Amino acid sequence: MVDTPARPSWTTPLPQLPTPAGPDVAALHRRAGGENFTVASLLLPPRFRRRLMSIYAFARLVDDIGDEAPGDRNALLDKVERDIDRIYAGYVATDELWADLTVTVHECGIPRTPLDRLVQANRRDQQIKRYRSFDDLLGYCELSANPVGHLVLHVFDAMSSERAALSDKVCSALQVLEHLQDVAEDYRNDRIYLPADDLDRFGVKEEDLAATKANREVRALIAFETQRTLRLLDEGAALVGTLSGVARLAVAGYVAGGRATAAAIVNARFDVLTTTPRPRKSRTIAELARSLGGGR
Ligand SMILES: CC(C)=CCC/C(C)=C/CC/C(C)=C/COP(=O)(O)OP(=O)(O)O
């Protein structure tokens, strides 16, 4: 967990002064190591890595407020929105996270909509703990995951409406796969992202998700969601073929991370309750080769 973010100090464009007030950016970056966002970024030139990490740190900060911050989370998200206002009003922050994000926004001409949407996703998390249908869940992904893809496309100067549509499929699939990995943890936090319609259809009761081992019904449900999500990922993987150079490498890495995660869920025989299935590095590398080669 990060410290509750103190409001960064902002200044008009002047030399930046260090301030201890901001969130622990190094800790946010360290946590990036284990997550799909950075699978490929280790291979990228520093300029792109720096930009991606600034976006990652922002997304992580907003997510941590939404998931873990003590106190009034909506008020903290209000503050984040005011800090986004400042970026677009031409101010320069004096703490690292906001200063880095400001540079990325201006270097890449990033519009504010995806940043705002990530904030909205976390507002929604404060109110909505269950989803009725898969479409409802995809509606949530439009706020929580798809904006990340748009930010990444801007970082690589590769944004177009066609690519954004493919990117949305990849990002939604990555988000749902993460939900499938985290069923047990989410349930402990009174959140169920598995669509209620599907629980009913497979005869799964909410309490079944509290068990330390998945029963047959839960495994059938997870198998169904994994298969459906892999299809979505495969459709979106066409994005890789529209890109070249470092953008192609990065996006192939994200697709590979998703495929390797799905493989880990399959290898766990869809029991996501006993342990959290984690992708093997060797599988991720094999999937990277496949995704890069245009394999869908
Ligand atoms: C162009 C392109 C396709 C880029 C892909 C970018 C990418 C890695 C998107 C992932 C989106 C995602 C799963 C966000 C939630 O992660 P989280 O760790 O915040 O999830 P949590 O809310 O469950 O913790």
The ligand as a Tripos MOL2 file, in Angstrom:
@<TRIPOS>MOLECULE
LIG
   24    23     1     0     0
SMALL
NO_CHARGES

@<TRIPOS>ATOM
      1 C1         -1.8120   -0.8160  -26.2400 C.3       1 LIG1
      2 C2         -2.1010   -1.8610  -25.2250 C.2       1 LIG1
      3 C3         -2.9510   -2.9900  -25.6530 C.3       1 LIG1
      4 C4         -1.5800   -1.7370  -23.9870 C.2       1 LIG1
      5 C5         -1.8260   -2.6780  -22.8610 C.3       1 LIG1
      6 C6         -1.6930   -1.9080  -21.5740 C.3       1 LIG1
      7 C7         -2.0270   -2.7640  -20.3490 C.2       1 LIG1
      8 C8         -0.9640   -3.5880  -19.7600 C.3       1 LIG1
      9 C9         -3.2620   -2.7520  -19.8540 C.2       1 LIG1
     10 C10        -3.6690   -3.5110  -18.6420 C.3       1 LIG1
     11 C11        -4.9110   -2.9320  -18.1230 C.3       1 LIG1
     12 C12        -5.2780   -3.4700  -16.7590 C.2       1 LIG1
     13 C13        -5.4120   -4.9210  -16.5640 C.3       1 LIG1
     14 C14        -5.4890   -2.6040  -15.8190 C.2       1 LIG1
     15 C15        -5.8350   -2.9840  -14.4260 C.3       1 LIG1
     16 O1         -4.6810   -3.3820  -13.7930 O.3       1 LIG1
     17 P1         -4.5330   -3.2300  -12.2350 P.3       1 LIG1
     18 O2         -3.2700   -3.8920  -11.8540 O.co2     1 LIG1
     19 O3         -4.7370   -1.8380  -11.8390 O.co2     1 LIG1
     20 O4         -5.7650   -4.1200  -11.8300 O.3       1 LIG1
     21 P2         -6.4570   -4.1760  -10.4410 P.3       1 LIG1
     22 O5         -7.3620   -2.9820  -10.4180 O.co2     1 LIG1
     23 O6         -7.2260   -5.4690  -10.5110 O.co2     1 LIG1
     24 O7         -5.3600   -4.1630   -9.4260 O.co2     1 LIG1
@<TRIPOS>BOND
     1     1     2 1
     2     2     3 1
     3     2     4 2
     4     4     5 1
     5     5     6 1
     6     6     7 1
     7     7     8 1
     8     7     9 2
     9     9    10 1
    10    10    11 1
    11    11    12 1
    12    12    13 1
    13    12    14 2
    14    14    15 1
    15    15    16 1
    16    16    17 1
    17    17    18 2
    18    17    19 1
    19    17    20 1
    20    20    21 1
    21    21    22 2
    22    21    23 1
    23    21    24 1
@<TRIPOS>SUBSTRUCTURE
     1 LIG1         1 GROUP 0 **** ****
